[in-house]
């Protein structure tokens, strides 16, 4: 191969190719990460009968062979997923699916799409969730799609190692898996409920797919630049039923609100509906009335119907999971920050101007607009239990769409007790759900003041900076978030 510094123009060609093929924005991973992947794949290609080849020769081979392109994509795509990741999304799915069945009966099956499905943990979790909720398998159609042939092969084998099970409680594993010599094998009734295929969100044939009641597309849009995000969101809009629900990753909520999707008001499920009836066909992107809206606005151009299902990206590299800490689990007490910081230092709101637009949101960043009539903050006995119980109550209220009361519960707690990073993080999520970017940004920063390694707050704040055009700041926060997530997993 040629000296590395002589190959800069070639590396740019590979970067452009990956952008065109799978929408990958090299800046989201770092150009050096792309170069390392190219070097790794090129070395393997040279070892396979092309001993004296140069990087330019490898580029020519990539240009000539879809199989060589696919091999490069497989090297770039590194799956990072596990069962019941972002568990609140699946709780919401179970409730919404039952409601949908009650509304329309069983004449039509519930259609669910998982894209990208990676190594299968997400679509299999969907199947376990719905079957456990009492939905008959005969009334389900779960389609799972990904770019990676390697990931799809793992998914169809349906045998998983310890890495696919995160946390401490696995009742689903006892119910649906059998221990084998090489891992845990998923029960055939769950495997049979999912259909796997290859697909590319950048080249999705929505006409061939039809529409889905529920679409899971999580932790992928953050790796796209704005043009690719627009293409992806058009494709997702085209396959989402009129009254369907789209689930995205935690760091992608602000992005969807900027492009006209409506929050389902289940904040920790990160669920969205299509725009209102006037905008249902997405004749133009409707962006939120923010200072940066002009820079973010994009005009609609229909996604062309290209070749049938080709390929799409699994989650390229790890991304922080906002509920990985199980902050609202009764079996997982929260760590309390016992610094000397006075509450008033965090309650300073001079940098924030309340913005209307969050239905049921307190009009002050930290003080409740009015006390809740049907929620009494729990009596404080010890800080860890108080925080846990209060946040659990707020979580339940948010899930029910009672955002005012959820914010009030947290604010009432903060009025009486020491600042808590998880409380400010949840206030940020609530603000994000209502499209109040300024308020959300402030709450995430407060969480990070108390806990600089709070991976979830880092992830959300990175997305807000990206949407505002501060790509360098967003990249630095994403790197910190990834390091923090790795530290959480030990």
Backbone torsions as a table, in degrees:
resi	resn	phi	psi	omega
1	UNK	NA	157.0	178.7
2	UNK	-75.0	164.6	175.2
3	UNK	-58.7	144.6	-173.0
4	UNK	-58.3	-42.7	-175.2
5	UNK	-69.3	-18.5	179.0
6	UNK	-82.4	-9.1	-172.9
7	UNK	-102.8	10.9	-177.1
8	UNK	-53.8	-45.4	178.7
9	UNK	-62.3	-36.0	178.6
10	UNK	-67.7	-41.0	178.5
11	UNK	-61.3	-36.8	177.2
12	UNK	-63.8	-35.1	177.0
13	UNK	-65.0	-42.7	178.2
14	UNK	-63.7	-40.1	178.1
15	UNK	-61.3	-44.2	178.3
16	UNK	-64.3	-39.1	179.0
17	UNK	-62.0	-44.8	179.8
18	UNK	-66.0	-34.0	176.7
19	UNK	-66.0	-44.9	-180.0
20	UNK	-66.8	-36.1	-172.6
21	UNK	-79.9	-49.1	-175.1
22	UNK	-123.9	6.5	176.9
23	UNK	79.2	8.1	-173.3
24	UNK	-69.7	127.4	174.8
25	UNK	-93.0	112.7	-175.1
26	UNK	-58.5	-31.9	-178.4
27	UNK	-64.2	-25.4	-178.6
28	UNK	-71.1	-24.9	178.9
29	UNK	-106.8	-26.1	-172.6
30	UNK	103.8	132.9	-177.0
31	UNK	-62.8	-32.6	178.9
32	UNK	-65.0	-34.2	177.6
33	UNK	-64.1	-40.3	177.3
34	UNK	-65.2	-43.6	-179.7
35	UNK	-62.1	-40.2	178.7
36	UNK	-63.7	-39.4	178.5
37	UNK	-65.0	-41.8	177.8
38	UNK	-62.8	-45.5	179.3
39	UNK	-60.0	-42.6	-179.0
40	UNK	-62.6	-45.8	-177.6
41	UNK	-71.3	-38.1	179.1
42	UNK	-64.0	-39.3	178.9
43	UNK	-63.8	-40.4	178.0
44	UNK	-65.3	-38.4	178.7
45	UNK	-66.1	-41.1	179.0
46	UNK	-64.4	-39.6	179.7
47	UNK	-68.1	-17.1	-178.5
48	UNK	-97.2	53.0	173.4
49	UNK	93.6	11.2	179.9
50	UNK	-128.9	56.5	-167.8
51	UNK	-58.0	-42.7	-174.5
52	UNK	-97.6	15.9	-175.8
53	UNK	-74.3	155.5	175.7
54	UNK	-104.8	173.6	176.1
55	UNK	-63.0	-33.7	176.6
56	UNK	-63.6	-37.7	176.9
57	UNK	-64.5	-40.3	178.1
58	UNK	-64.5	-38.1	176.9
59	UNK	-60.9	-42.9	178.7
60	UNK	-61.4	-39.3	179.0
61	UNK	-65.4	-39.7	177.5
62	UNK	-62.0	-41.2	180.0
63	UNK	-64.4	-30.4	-172.9
64	UNK	-93.3	-17.0	-170.9
65	UNK	-133.7	115.6	173.7
66	UNK	-58.1	-31.6	179.6
67	UNK	-65.6	-37.2	178.4
68	UNK	-70.0	-37.8	174.7
69	UNK	-60.1	-46.4	-179.4
70	UNK	-60.4	-38.8	178.2
71	UNK	-63.3	-36.9	176.7
72	UNK	-67.0	-43.5	178.3
73	UNK	-59.2	-41.8	179.4
74	UNK	-60.8	-32.5	179.7
75	UNK	-74.2	-36.9	-179.7
76	UNK	-72.5	-40.1	-175.5
77	UNK	-79.2	118.5	177.8
78	UNK	-120.3	105.8	-175.5
79	UNK	-63.1	138.9	174.5
80	UNK	-142.0	97.6	-176.0
81	UNK	-157.0	166.8	178.1
82	UNK	-160.1	166.4	-179.1
83	UNK	-66.9	138.3	177.9
84	UNK	58.1	34.7	172.3
85	UNK	-66.3	135.5	-172.9
86	UNK	52.8	66.4	-169.4
87	UNK	-59.8	-26.5	-178.8
88	UNK	-64.7	-27.4	177.0
89	UNK	-63.2	-37.0	-178.5
90	UNK	-77.1	-32.7	173.0
91	UNK	-61.6	-44.0	178.0
92	UNK	-63.9	-41.3	178.8
93	UNK	-58.2	-45.9	-179.0
94	UNK	-59.1	-45.3	-179.1
95	UNK	-66.1	-47.3	-178.1
96	UNK	-65.7	-36.1	179.0
97	UNK	-65.7	-43.1	177.6
98	UNK	-62.1	-40.6	177.8
99	UNK	-62.7	-41.0	-179.6
100	UNK	-64.1	-42.1	178.3
101	UNK	-64.6	-41.5	178.9
102	UNK	-63.0	-35.8	-177.2
103	UNK	-72.3	-44.2	-170.1
104	UNK	-116.7	-3.6	-179.9
105	UNK	79.8	-163.9	-174.6
106	UNK	-113.2	15.7	179.0
107	UNK	-63.3	-36.1	176.8
108	UNK	-113.0	138.7	179.4
109	UNK	-73.1	152.8	169.6
110	UNK	-71.8	129.6	-179.9
111	UNK	-110.9	126.1	-178.2
112	UNK	-127.8	136.5	179.2
113	UNK	-119.1	131.7	172.1
114	UNK	-115.4	113.2	-173.8
115	UNK	-148.6	110.8	1.2
116	UNK	-82.0	149.7	-177.2
117	UNK	-95.8	-8.5	-179.9
118	UNK	52.3	-131.3	-176.3
119	UNK	-91.0	15.6	168.3
120	UNK	101.0	-8.3	-176.9
121	UNK	-59.9	-41.2	-178.5
122	UNK	-66.1	-54.7	-179.2
123	UNK	-63.1	-33.3	177.1
124	UNK	-69.4	-34.3	174.3
125	UNK	-64.0	-40.0	175.8
126	UNK	-57.8	-46.3	-179.2
127	UNK	-63.5	-46.5	178.8
128	UNK	-60.9	-42.6	-178.7
129	UNK	-60.4	-48.0	-174.9
130	UNK	-73.7	-39.0	177.6
131	UNK	-66.9	-40.1	176.8
132	UNK	-66.2	-26.2	178.6
133	UNK	-81.6	-0.4	176.0
134	UNK	95.4	6.6	177.2
135	UNK	-78.7	128.1	-178.2
136	UNK	-68.6	135.3	179.8
137	UNK	-57.8	-30.8	179.5
138	UNK	-66.2	-18.2	-178.1
139	UNK	-104.2	17.2	-179.0
140	UNK	-121.5	145.4	166.6
141	UNK	-137.0	110.3	-179.2
142	UNK	-111.3	113.8	177.3
143	UNK	-102.9	133.5	-179.3
144	UNK	-125.9	127.9	-172.9
145	UNK	-134.6	147.9	179.8
146	UNK	-159.6	161.2	177.2
147	UNK	-78.5	-29.2	-166.4
148	UNK	-89.0	116.2	174.9
149	UNK	-62.6	-37.2	179.6
150	UNK	-63.5	-45.0	179.2
151	UNK	-64.2	-41.2	179.8
152	UNK	-64.4	-36.3	177.9
153	UNK	-64.1	-40.6	176.3
154	UNK	-62.9	-43.7	-178.9
155	UNK	-61.4	-43.5	-177.2
156	UNK	-72.5	-25.7	174.8
157	UNK	-70.1	-36.1	172.4
158	UNK	63.1	36.6	172.7
159	UNK	-122.0	127.0	-169.6
160	UNK	-125.6	148.4	179.6
161	UNK	-93.4	-179.2	-177.6
162	UNK	-59.6	-30.4	-176.7
163	UNK	-62.6	-20.8	-179.5
164	UNK	-83.6	-4.5	-179.2
165	UNK	-120.4	109.3	-177.9
166	UNK	-111.6	149.4	-179.7
167	UNK	100.6	-159.8	-174.1
168	UNK	-121.0	-21.4	-175.8
169	UNK	-115.1	124.9	-177.4
170	UNK	-129.5	57.5	176.9
171	UNK	-61.6	-30.4	179.3
172	UNK	-66.9	-32.1	179.4
173	UNK	-69.4	-39.4	177.0
174	UNK	-64.4	-33.9	-175.2
175	UNK	-82.2	-31.3	-168.1
176	UNK	-123.1	-1.0	-176.8
177	UNK	-125.8	155.1	174.3
178	UNK	-120.7	131.9	179.8
179	UNK	-71.1	132.8	177.1
180	UNK	-127.7	179.3	-179.4
181	UNK	-66.0	-29.9	-176.2
182	UNK	-111.4	17.7	177.1
183	UNK	145.2	-146.8	178.7
184	UNK	-119.9	125.2	-178.8
185	UNK	-96.4	130.1	-178.4
186	UNK	-76.6	144.2	-177.7
187	UNK	-62.8	141.5	-178.5
188	UNK	-56.2	-34.7	-178.1
189	UNK	-64.5	-28.9	176.3
190	UNK	-79.4	-45.0	179.8
191	UNK	-58.8	-42.4	-176.7
192	UNK	-68.7	-15.7	-178.1
193	UNK	-81.9	-8.6	-174.9
194	UNK	-118.7	135.8	176.0
195	UNK	-111.9	124.7	-176.7
196	UNK	-103.7	145.2	175.0
197	UNK	-159.5	167.1	177.1
198	UNK	-91.6	140.6	179.1
199	UNK	-156.8	155.3	-179.2
200	UNK	-124.6	116.9	179.6
201	UNK	-62.0	-27.0	177.4
202	UNK	-73.8	-15.5	-177.9
203	UNK	-137.2	43.7	-173.2
204	UNK	-81.7	130.5	177.3
205	UNK	-93.4	88.3	-176.0
206	UNK	-63.6	-31.7	-179.8
207	UNK	-63.0	-39.7	-180.0
208	UNK	-72.0	-29.8	-176.6
209	UNK	-81.4	-33.2	-171.0
210	UNK	80.2	-161.0	-176.0
211	UNK	-115.9	156.0	-176.2
212	UNK	-122.4	144.4	175.5
213	UNK	-70.5	-35.8	-178.4
214	UNK	-137.7	133.6	178.8
215	UNK	-126.5	127.8	173.4
216	UNK	-106.4	116.7	175.3
217	UNK	-139.2	89.8	-166.0
218	UNK	-120.5	138.4	173.2
219	UNK	62.0	36.3	177.5
220	UNK	-122.8	-42.1	-176.4
221	UNK	-59.4	-26.2	179.8
222	UNK	-66.9	-15.8	-179.9
223	UNK	-97.4	5.5	-179.4
224	UNK	-105.7	152.1	169.1
225	UNK	-82.8	-177.5	-170.6
226	UNK	-66.4	-37.9	178.9
227	UNK	-63.9	-44.8	179.5
228	UNK	-67.2	-36.6	176.6
229	UNK	-61.5	-41.2	179.4
230	UNK	-63.2	-45.5	178.3
231	UNK	-59.8	-44.9	-179.0
232	UNK	-63.6	-42.9	-177.5
233	UNK	-68.8	-34.6	173.9
234	UNK	-62.3	-44.8	-179.7
235	UNK	-63.0	-43.5	179.0
236	UNK	-64.3	-40.8	177.6
237	UNK	-61.5	-37.6	-177.6
238	UNK	-68.2	-29.4	-177.5
239	UNK	-99.0	-1.3	-179.7
240	UNK	-92.4	128.9	179.0
241	UNK	-60.9	158.8	-176.3
242	UNK	-53.5	-41.0	178.9
243	UNK	-109.3	27.3	-177.2
244	UNK	-81.2	174.7	-178.2
245	UNK	-126.8	131.3	178.2
246	UNK	-108.7	126.3	177.0
247	UNK	-104.8	128.5	179.7
248	UNK	-122.2	179.9	178.4
249	UNK	-79.0	162.0	-175.4
250	UNK	-60.6	-33.4	-177.9
251	UNK	-86.3	5.2	-175.5
252	UNK	-110.2	1.2	-174.6
253	UNK	-65.3	-44.5	-179.7
254	UNK	-60.7	-37.5	179.7
255	UNK	-59.8	-47.1	-177.9
256	UNK	-65.2	-36.3	179.3
257	UNK	-66.2	-33.2	179.3
258	UNK	-68.1	-25.5	-177.7
259	UNK	-102.6	22.3	167.6
260	UNK	91.9	-1.0	176.7
261	UNK	-74.9	151.2	-176.3
262	UNK	-105.7	129.2	178.6
263	UNK	-61.2	138.6	174.4
264	UNK	-78.8	0.3	177.7
265	UNK	59.3	39.7	169.6
266	UNK	-124.2	75.6	-161.9
267	UNK	-51.0	-45.0	-174.8
268	UNK	-84.6	1.2	171.4
269	UNK	-92.3	-17.4	179.1
270	UNK	55.1	53.5	-175.0
271	UNK	-111.7	144.9	-176.9
272	UNK	-138.4	154.2	172.3
273	UNK	-112.0	165.9	174.9
274	UNK	-66.9	164.2	179.6
275	UNK	-62.5	165.0	-179.9
276	UNK	-59.5	172.3	-171.3
277	UNK	-58.1	-34.0	-178.9
278	UNK	-67.0	-22.8	-177.1
279	UNK	-116.9	12.2	-168.3
280	UNK	-59.3	-32.1	-177.9
281	UNK	-87.8	1.5	177.4
282	UNK	53.6	48.1	175.0
283	UNK	-64.5	-19.5	173.5
284	UNK	-157.9	151.0	178.2
285	UNK	-72.3	130.6	177.6
286	UNK	-101.8	111.1	-177.7
287	UNK	-99.3	155.4	-179.9
288	UNK	-67.3	150.0	-177.8
289	UNK	-77.2	73.5	-180.0
290	UNK	-111.7	165.9	180.0
291	UNK	-61.4	-28.7	-177.3
292	UNK	-95.6	8.1	-173.9
293	UNK	-60.4	-37.9	-177.6
294	UNK	-61.3	-37.7	-179.3
295	UNK	-73.8	-22.1	-175.3
296	UNK	-97.1	-18.2	-174.3
297	UNK	-64.5	141.0	178.3
298	UNK	-137.4	147.3	177.9
299	UNK	-89.9	156.3	-175.9
300	UNK	-80.5	135.0	168.1
301	UNK	-136.8	123.6	-173.6
302	UNK	-56.9	142.8	176.1
303	UNK	-75.8	120.4	-177.8
304	UNK	-68.0	146.0	175.2
305	UNK	-78.5	109.5	-178.0
306	UNK	-101.1	-159.2	-178.6
307	UNK	-59.8	149.3	178.5
308	UNK	-58.0	169.0	-170.7
309	UNK	-28.3	117.0	179.6
310	UNK	-112.4	-88.0	-176.0
311	UNK	-147.7	155.8	173.2
312	UNK	-151.2	160.2	-170.2
313	UNK	-80.3	133.8	162.1
314	UNK	-74.0	173.6	-177.3
315	UNK	-63.3	109.8	-177.4
316	UNK	-77.4	102.6	179.5
317	UNK	75.8	164.7	-173.9
318	UNK	-71.3	154.1	174.0
319	UNK	-143.1	142.1	-174.8
320	UNK	-59.9	144.2	179.7
321	UNK	-107.9	117.0	-171.4
322	UNK	-67.6	-13.6	176.8
323	UNK	-117.4	18.9	179.2
324	UNK	-62.9	-27.1	179.4
325	UNK	-76.9	-5.1	-174.3
326	UNK	46.2	51.6	-173.5
327	UNK	-63.1	-22.6	-175.6
328	UNK	-109.0	14.9	179.2
329	UNK	-86.4	130.3	-179.3
330	UNK	-63.0	-22.3	-178.7
331	UNK	-91.6	3.4	-176.6
332	UNK	-130.5	85.9	-178.8
333	UNK	-58.3	146.9	179.3
334	UNK	-80.9	145.6	173.3
335	UNK	-79.3	128.4	-176.0
336	UNK	-96.5	139.8	179.2
337	UNK	-87.6	117.8	-175.0
338	UNK	-108.5	37.1	178.5
339	UNK	-73.2	178.8	-178.3
340	UNK	-92.6	5.8	-179.0
341	UNK	-62.2	130.3	178.8
342	UNK	-80.1	144.0	178.0
343	UNK	-54.5	-36.5	-176.9
344	UNK	-63.2	-24.3	178.8
345	UNK	-67.2	-28.7	178.6
346	UNK	-95.3	-15.8	-178.3
347	UNK	-87.4	0.9	177.7
348	UNK	-68.5	117.2	-175.1
349	UNK	-110.7	18.9	-178.0
350	UNK	-62.5	-26.4	-178.3
351	UNK	-82.4	-3.3	-175.5
352	UNK	-122.1	138.6	171.8
353	UNK	-116.0	121.6	-177.1
354	UNK	-55.6	135.7	179.8
355	UNK	-119.5	128.2	177.5
356	UNK	-73.6	161.5	176.8
357	UNK	127.8	-6.1	175.7
358	UNK	-103.4	102.2	-176.5
359	UNK	-55.0	126.3	176.6
360	UNK	73.5	15.6	-178.4
361	UNK	-91.3	142.4	173.3
362	UNK	-58.8	141.9	-175.1
363	UNK	-83.5	-6.6	176.3
364	UNK	-115.5	139.5	-175.0
365	UNK	-55.7	-31.0	-176.2
366	UNK	-125.4	-24.2	-177.9
367	UNK	-98.3	135.3	-177.5
368	UNK	-67.0	145.0	178.0
369	UNK	-64.7	-40.0	176.8
370	UNK	-158.3	145.8	-178.8
371	UNK	-61.9	143.9	176.6
372	UNK	-69.0	138.6	179.4
373	UNK	-83.0	-22.6	-175.9
374	UNK	-124.9	21.4	174.0
375	UNK	-136.0	117.9	177.2
376	UNK	-106.6	119.3	179.6
377	UNK	-55.5	139.8	-177.3
378	UNK	-62.9	149.9	175.4
379	UNK	-66.0	138.4	-175.4
380	UNK	-87.0	120.7	176.5
381	UNK	-108.7	-41.5	174.1
382	UNK	-150.9	145.6	-173.3
383	UNK	-53.1	-48.5	-177.3
384	UNK	-60.9	-44.5	-179.5
385	UNK	-68.5	-36.8	179.3
386	UNK	-62.8	-46.4	179.6
387	UNK	-62.2	-45.7	-178.1
388	UNK	-60.6	-48.3	-176.4
389	UNK	-66.8	-41.3	-179.6
390	UNK	-65.1	-44.0	-179.2
391	UNK	-69.4	-33.8	174.2
392	UNK	-61.7	-44.2	179.3
393	UNK	-63.2	-43.3	179.1
394	UNK	-63.8	-40.2	178.7
395	UNK	-59.9	-45.6	179.9
396	UNK	-62.8	-41.0	179.0
397	UNK	-65.4	-41.4	179.0
398	UNK	-63.6	-41.8	178.2
399	UNK	-59.8	-31.9	179.8
400	UNK	-84.0	2.3	179.6
401	UNK	82.7	8.7	-177.8
402	UNK	-94.0	72.3	-171.0
403	UNK	-69.5	-35.6	177.6
404	UNK	-58.0	-48.9	-176.6
405	UNK	-68.8	-34.3	176.7
406	UNK	-62.8	-47.0	178.6
407	UNK	-64.3	-41.2	-179.7
408	UNK	-62.7	-39.5	-179.5
409	UNK	-61.8	-43.3	-179.8
410	UNK	-69.4	-43.4	-179.7
411	UNK	-63.0	-39.2	177.8
412	UNK	-62.1	-38.9	177.3
413	UNK	-63.8	-45.9	-177.0
414	UNK	-67.3	-25.6	177.1
415	UNK	-65.8	-27.9	-171.6
416	UNK	-107.1	-17.2	-169.5
417	UNK	-135.3	173.7	-177.4
418	UNK	-62.7	151.0	179.2
419	UNK	-58.9	148.4	-175.4
420	UNK	-136.7	123.9	-175.1
421	UNK	-58.5	-42.2	-176.7
422	UNK	-66.3	-32.1	177.8
423	UNK	-65.8	-45.4	179.2
424	UNK	-66.9	-35.4	176.7
425	UNK	-60.4	-46.0	-179.6
426	UNK	-65.5	-37.6	175.1
427	UNK	-60.8	-36.9	176.5
428	UNK	-64.7	-41.6	177.9
429	UNK	-62.5	-42.1	178.7
430	UNK	-62.4	-42.5	178.3
431	UNK	-65.0	-41.5	177.1
432	UNK	-59.3	-40.2	-179.3
433	UNK	-63.0	-25.8	178.9
434	UNK	-98.5	4.2	177.3
435	UNK	79.9	12.1	179.9
436	UNK	-90.7	85.6	-174.6
437	UNK	-64.4	-42.1	-178.3
438	UNK	-61.0	-45.6	179.5
439	UNK	-65.4	-44.0	-179.5
440	UNK	-60.0	-44.6	-179.3
441	UNK	-58.6	-44.8	-179.9
442	UNK	-62.7	-40.1	-179.6
443	UNK	-68.4	-39.8	177.7
444	UNK	-63.5	-39.3	179.1
445	UNK	-65.5	-37.0	177.1
446	UNK	-65.1	-40.4	176.7
447	UNK	-60.9	-40.3	-178.4
448	UNK	-74.1	-26.0	174.4
449	UNK	-62.3	-39.9	-179.1
450	UNK	-80.4	-35.1	-177.6
451	UNK	-139.3	89.8	-176.4
452	UNK	-61.4	-16.4	-179.6
453	UNK	-102.8	19.9	179.7
454	UNK	-72.7	97.8	-170.8
455	UNK	-60.5	-36.4	-176.0
456	UNK	-69.6	-43.7	177.6
457	UNK	-64.8	-38.2	176.3
458	UNK	-60.1	-43.5	-178.1
459	UNK	-64.1	-46.0	-179.2
460	UNK	-65.7	-42.9	-179.3
461	UNK	-65.4	-35.4	176.8
462	UNK	-60.1	-41.9	179.4
463	UNK	-63.5	-41.8	179.4
464	UNK	-63.3	-41.5	178.3
465	UNK	-64.3	-39.7	178.3
466	UNK	-61.0	-43.5	-179.7
467	UNK	-65.7	-26.7	179.7
468	UNK	-88.8	0.2	176.3
469	UNK	95.7	-0.1	179.6
470	UNK	-90.4	76.0	-174.4
471	UNK	-69.6	-34.2	179.5
472	UNK	-67.7	-44.6	176.8
473	UNK	-61.6	-40.4	178.3
474	UNK	-63.5	-41.2	-179.5
475	UNK	-62.5	-42.8	-179.6
476	UNK	-63.8	-40.5	178.5
477	UNK	-67.1	-38.0	178.3
478	UNK	-63.3	-39.1	177.7
479	UNK	-64.6	-42.6	176.7
480	UNK	-62.5	-40.3	-179.4
481	UNK	-63.8	-41.6	179.1
482	UNK	-64.1	-42.1	177.7
483	UNK	-63.6	-41.1	-179.6
484	UNK	-64.8	-39.0	179.2
485	UNK	-65.2	-42.5	178.4
486	UNK	-62.3	-37.4	178.6
487	UNK	-66.3	-37.5	178.5
488	UNK	-62.4	-37.3	-178.4
489	UNK	-80.4	-7.2	177.9
490	UNK	77.9	NA	NA
